[in-house]
């Protein structure tokens, strides 16, 4: 089906922890089982949920973001739905949760919203299916849903899926409230810890690390097929409102032939970046630091994305072929690291047990996970020096999400980095010779106008 005519829906909730991801994965797996080609999306910055989406749907899942992406980039990503029967987007946090109100935090170039799921719902016109955790309430759940349905013009709440229902009697009481409100109930899911997906400090355990992911998805598909009216869900989906837009140029590849670290320690890179690099003619050569593989010496740049180096610090510290290859590569060609990649380029990393592991030593960064501190939020970065693909002075948009505490950073700062309110943050990244890195995760450039 043409992307302009592909109907879509958004799975959202009043708050994090309501069951959005569980229900989204169950819907994707159940619809795929029925022969539907479903294009998954994730609202806001996130690496882990989209990886599960991709396994469940059999198609790459792309992030949609009203703060970090230009409107042109956003419109271009809606084109991924070509050939799909349905688009299904998972929301972020609560439906209306974002940064500061328009006029405060979104004044930076390129931003056209506050990063909320509601922005995506309003921009696309996709109806919202609200997942409600009804623990500890009955008829009052309908009042919550009704408030969400009336809160913002341009956002349509098509109905709800009740989650964590305690019993048949509980479900009857909750449904009674919805009958009075006139809102549609698409289904009700009982409390079932067996369908929980393992978690860790940045969210779910990665899809590639879960040996039981196929079984879990099958169980979720069964759960949804038993308890949710899938035909009614599909019936309320609507094609996106597409705005005229300039074709968004692919984000500049960091090189023509890119050595990209890819394994369980280095997996946090957005699919639209990789797709954009390939569209611009770049070739990507993957290598695994955990398998002690060095970057291919025929490449002209090495890129270490984020991930979980703290969980594999001992193995990385012992990977001598990887270390020797990276150090040799950095003598003649640029190397860049994002977040986990940045920490690996540093001098040392203290894991959660308090053990220090020597890293590559290409930068002077020392990080500590024994005394964790959450760093989270949107970021804009004005480069004080070039990184692969972008010149000094370029403004980039993205986010920061990690628990590492910086003990030392002895290199020249890489960028002036500000949060969504425009306040400078301490994590400036570092540069030394041809090596650069920061905790900043790239999503888009700020110069592309909406």
N, C-alpha and C positions, 0 to 999 in steps of 0.2 A: 504494500500500500504506500502511496505517496505520503511523505512526512507531513505535508500540509493537511492531509485528510485523516491521519491516524488519530483515533480518539485517545484521550489520556485521563488519568486519575492521579490524585495525590493521597498517600496514606500519611496522616498527621495525627497529632495527639495534643492534649492540654499541657503535657510535661514530659520530660525525659523519663524513661523507665516505665512507660505505659504499655509497651509491647509493640511499638511500631516496627522494629526490625523483624521480630518473630512473625508478625502478621504479613509483612511485605514479602519475606522469604517464602512463607507458606502460600501466599497468593501466586507468586512467580512460579513456584514449583508445580502448584495445582493447575494453573493455566497452561504451562508448558506440557504437562501430562495430557491435557486435553487438545493438544495440537496447536495452541496459540503461539505465535511469535510475539514475545513481549519485550519491548525496549525498556530496560530499567534506568532510572536516574536516582541520584541522591542530592537533596537540597543541602547546600552549605559544604564547608570543608570536611572531608572524611576520606580515609583510605580503606578502612577495614570493611565497613558495610558494603561498599560497591564491589569489593572482591567476592563477597558472598552472593551478591546479586548476580554477578557474572556466572558463577557456578550454577545458580538456580535457574537462570534464564537462558544460558548458553549464548549470551551476547555481552559485550563490554558494557559496563555501567558508567555513565558520565555524570560529573558533578555540575549542578546548576547553581549559580551564586549571583545575587543582585548587588553585592558589595565589591567582591573581588574581581568579577568578570565584567567586561564591557557589555553593553547591550548587543553589540554585533557578535561577540563571542557566544553569548547566551543563545541568540537566534541561530547561529551556525550549529550549535550542539543539538538543537531541536531537530536538525536534519538527520541525526543518527537514527531517527525512527523510520527512515526509508525501508520498506519491505516488512515492517512490523504490523501486527494486527492491533496492538494496544501499547500505550506508554504507561508505565507505572513508576511514579516518583515517591521515594521515601523522604519524609520531612526531617527537620532537625529540631531538637529541643521541643518546646511548645510551639503551636501553630504560629503565634504572633511574636515569638521571641526573636530579637535581633539586637543590634547595637543601639546607640542613641537615636532619638527621633530625627526624622529628616530635617536638615538645616543645622544639625549639630555635628554628628560624627560622619556624615556621608559627603562632606563638601569636597573631598579629594577627587581629582580628575578621574573620570571613568565610572564612578559609583552611581548607581541609579536606584538603589534601595538600601535597606538596613540589614540585609542578609537573612531575613526571615523566610520561613516557608510560605507565609502569606503573600510575600512579594512574588514568588514563583506562581502561586495559584492565581493571583490577580493578572500577572503578565501573560499567562497561558490561557486562562479561562478554564483550566482543568478543575472539575469538581473535587472536593475534599471528602474522603472517607475518614471519619474521626475515630480513632481507637481510644476507648474509654476504659481505664482501670476502675472498675466499680466496687473494689474492695471497700467495705465499710459504709456503703450507701445503697439506696434503693431508688425511689422515685426522684430523688434529688439529682441523680445522674442526668436526667432529661433537662433539668434547669441549667446544668453546666453546659450541655451540648447546645441548648437554645441560646445561651449567652455567646458562645463561640460563633454560632450561625449569624448572629446579628451584629457582631462587633465591628466588622469592616466591610464597607461597600466594595463590591467587585470580587469578593471571596464567597464562593458557594459551598456550603456544607451539604452534601447530598444525603448523608446519613451516617450511621455509626456501626462499629463492631464492638460489642461488649467484651471486655477481657477480665479474667480472674473472677468469674462468676462462681459463687460458693456452692450453689445447689439449684435444683429446678425451681424451688420456691423463691429463691433469691432472684433468679432470672425472670420469673413471673412478675415480681414486684417492680423490678427495674423496667421491664417492658410496659407495665401499666403506666408509668410516668411518660414513656415515649408515645403511647397511644393518645394520651391527653395533649401532648405537645404537637402531634402530627408529624414528628420526625421519623424517618425510615430506620429500622434496625435490620442490618444485613446479616447479623449472626451473633452468636454468643459463644465464647470460649471459656471453658472451666479452668480452674487452677491445675496446672500440670507441670511439675518441675522436670519431668522427663524430656520436655521439649526445649529446655534451657540450653543456650549455647555458651560454652566456656568463655570466661572473661579474664582480662588482666588490666593493668593500670591505664592503658590508653584505649580501652574498650574491649571488644571481642577478641579472642584468640584468632589469628589470621586463618583464612580459609585454607591456605596451603599447608598449615600446620595441623589441621584437624583431620586425622585419618578416618573419622566417622562422618565427614561432612555429607556424603551422599546419603547415608542412612538417616541422618538428622533431617535433611531436606525432604526425604520420602515421608518421614513421620509427620513433618509440618504440613506437607501436601495432603496427607490423609486427614489430619486434624481440620484443615480448612475445608476440605470437601465434605466432611461430616457436619460441620457447624456453621458454614457461611454460604449464603445464596450467591454463588458465583455468577449465575446468569443475570441476577439483578445488579451485581457490581458492574459487569460489562455493559449493561444497558444504560447506566447513567454516565458512562465515559463520554467525553466530548472532544472534538478536534481543537488544537491550540489556536488561539488568536495570534496570527503571525503578523509582525510589523515589517514594513519595508526596511531593509537594512543594507549597509555596505558589506560586502563579503569580508569577513574577518581574516586577515592574513595569518597564516600559521605562526605560532610563536617561534622566534628565531632558534634554530638548532644550535647547540654549543659547538658543533663541528660538522665536518662532512662524514666522518667515520667515528662513531661515538662508542667508547668502551663503557658500558653501563653495568654497574654492579647490581646483580639480581639474585637474591636468595632470601631465606627466612630472616636474615639480619638486615637486608636492604631491599625493601619492597614498596616503600612509600613514594610512588611517583604517579602523577595523575595521568590517566589514559589519554586525555585530550592533548597533553604535552607530547607524549610519545607519538600519537597519531599525527600531530602537527609537525614534528621533526621529520617523520617519514614523508609527509606530504610535501615538505620543502626539499626533498631529495636526499636527506641524510640516511646513512646506513647505521644500524644499531647492532653492536656486537656485545652480547651479554657475557658476563663472567661471574663466577661465584667465589667471593672471598672465603666463605665457610668451607668450600671444597679446596682451599689453598690455591686458587687459580689467580694468576696475575692478569692485568689488562693486556689485551692483544697489542703488541708493539707496533702493529701496522695502523693503529688508530691515531687520530690527531688530537683527541681530548678524552679524559677519563671523568666520569660523573658518578659520584657515590650518593644515592638518594638516602632518605631517612629510613627508619626501621627500628630494630631492637638490638643494637650492638651490645647493650648492657646485659642481655640475656645470653650472649655468646662471646663475652669478652675474653674468656680464657682461650677459647678456640681461635679467635681472631689473633690474639697475642702470640699464639704458637704457629700461626700460618706464615712460615718463612718465605715461601715462594711468592705469596701474595704481597708481603711486605717488601721484599727485594724488588719485585716487579713494579710496585707503585713508586718506590723511591727512585728507581731508574727512569721510569716514565716522567716523573715530575721534574727531572733535570732538563728536559728538552721540550715538554709540552704541558699545556694547562691541565690542572686537576681541580675539580670543584666538588664540595660536599655540602649536602643539606641535612641539618639536624643530626641524625644518627651517623650520616656520612661525615659530617663536620667533626663530630666527637672522635670518630675513628682516625681522622687525619691529625688529631691532636697528640699530645705527649702521653697522656695517661687517662684512665677511666677507672673510678672506684665503683665496684658493683654494689648490690644491695646488702651483701654480707660484710662490706667494709674492706674487701680485698682490692688492691690496686693492680691494674693490668696495663702494661706498656702498650701504647698504640703506635701508629706509624711515625710520629714525631715530625711530621711535615709542617705542623703548626704547633704553637706553644700552649694550646688549650688543655686544661686539666678539668675534668668533670667528675661529679660525685652523685651517686644514686643511693648512698647509704642514708643521707639526710635529704630526702626528696623535697622538691618544691615545685608546685604546678605553675607553668607558664603557658597561658592560653589566650588566644584572641587573634583578630585580624591585624595585619601589619602592612604598612607601605614602606618600601625601602628605596632610598635614593643612593645610588652607587657612588662611593668615593674612589673607586678603582674599578677597572673592567672585570667582568666575569665572563666565562665562555658564552658567547652569543650576545652580550650586552655591554655597551660602552660606559665609561665614566659619566655620571650625571643622569643615567636612565632611571626612571622611576618604575618600580615593580610593585605588584600587589599580590598578597598572599596571606599566610597565617603562621602562627607559632603554636606548637602543642608538644610540650615535653615536661618531664619531671627532673631533669638534670640540674644540679646546682653547679655554677661555675666557680671553681677555686682559683683559677689563674687564666689570664688571656694576655699573652705577652706580645702579640703581633699588632701590626698597624690595623686600625678599624677598616672594615670592608664597606660599610654602608651606614648612613644615618637612617635608623629604623624608628618608626612611630606607630603607635597603636591607632585604633579606629577613631579615637577622639583627637588625634594629632599630637599626642603627648609622646616625647622621645622615650624609648626604652633602653635599658642598659646593654642588651645583647646586640652588639654592633657587628658581630662576625669578625673574621680576621683574614689577613693576607700576608703571604710571605713568598717572594719570588713569583713563580707561576701557580702557586697553590692558593686557593681561596675557599672560604666556607662560612656558613652561618646557620643559625637555627631557623632561619626564614625558609618557608616552603613556597615556591613560586606557583601562582595560579594564572596570572595575566599581567600585561603591562598596563600602566596607568594612562599612557598617551593615547590609546585607542579610544575615540570618543563614542558616546552612547548614541 
